[in-house]
Amino acid sequence: MTNSGMSKLYEQLKQIYYAAIYYDYDQPIILSFLEKYAQPERSKCKVLDVGCGLGKKLTALTKVGYQTLGVEVNVQIVESNQKQGLNCITVEEFFNKEEEFDIILMSHIIEHFYPAELKEFMDSYLDRLKVGGYLIIATPLLTKYFYDDFDHVKPYSPTGIWMVFGKTATQVQYYSRNKLSLKDLKFRRQPYKFTFVRGKYIRNWTTKIYQVIEFISVVLCLISFGWLGKKDGWVGIFKKVNN
């Protein structure tokens, strides 16, 4: 094989590697929940993606036909999303509007808040969710790599959300003004990862070995539909009910 052929093969393998490593394990679950619970006519279903980031899920939801709006605190990201043709606005712009939604998505958001702050944050958006509408939460469980994200505060379980946002009185410090009923729940499974090994942080002769093993782990997880993987997050869909 020529040098140019080897170079092309290397680039292809690299693309496959990154596509596998950065595969979004939450997205298929979110789309399946929408397919099951959202109104059949997608073009009339208004979906709000809270903290939409660079718009990966916002793009996927728009492509399959939902009427979407993304809200993001980072102004530069908002501008970048708008340049890509995504319907995205800042938090300030959102709260200056009066609009209700059929679905609200909070993907990898709640773990960035302390409990009291989270209650107020969620309530402020749930005020815009129609009664009978759905909230989808995707969030990680506590793992060895949970705190790799600099501003992760704490993991939340479905039970924790239910205790504050459910209709049944529980022994907690505060209750929400919006009430939710858990309708469905799936636990996300991801490939096994190396944690707290020097080669993951400082490149040395072991780094490539870890990368190859993790790539194999990703492939095994994908072809086994998650059984050869670790349960490290959950996606739940909650229905807004009358108080």
Secondary structure, 3 states (H helix, E strand, C coil): CCHHHHHHHHHHHHHHHHHHHCCCCCHHHHHHHHHHHCCCCHHHCEEEEECCCCCHHHHHHHHCCCEEEEEECCHHHHHHHHHCCCCEEEHHHHHCCCCCEEEEEEECCHHHCCHHHHHHHHHHHHCCEEEEEEEEEEEECCCCCHHHCCCCCCCCCHHHHHHHHCCCCCCCCCCCCCEEEEEEEEEEEECCCCCCCHHHHCCCCCHHHHHHHHHHHHHHHHHCCCCCCEEEEEEEEEEEECC
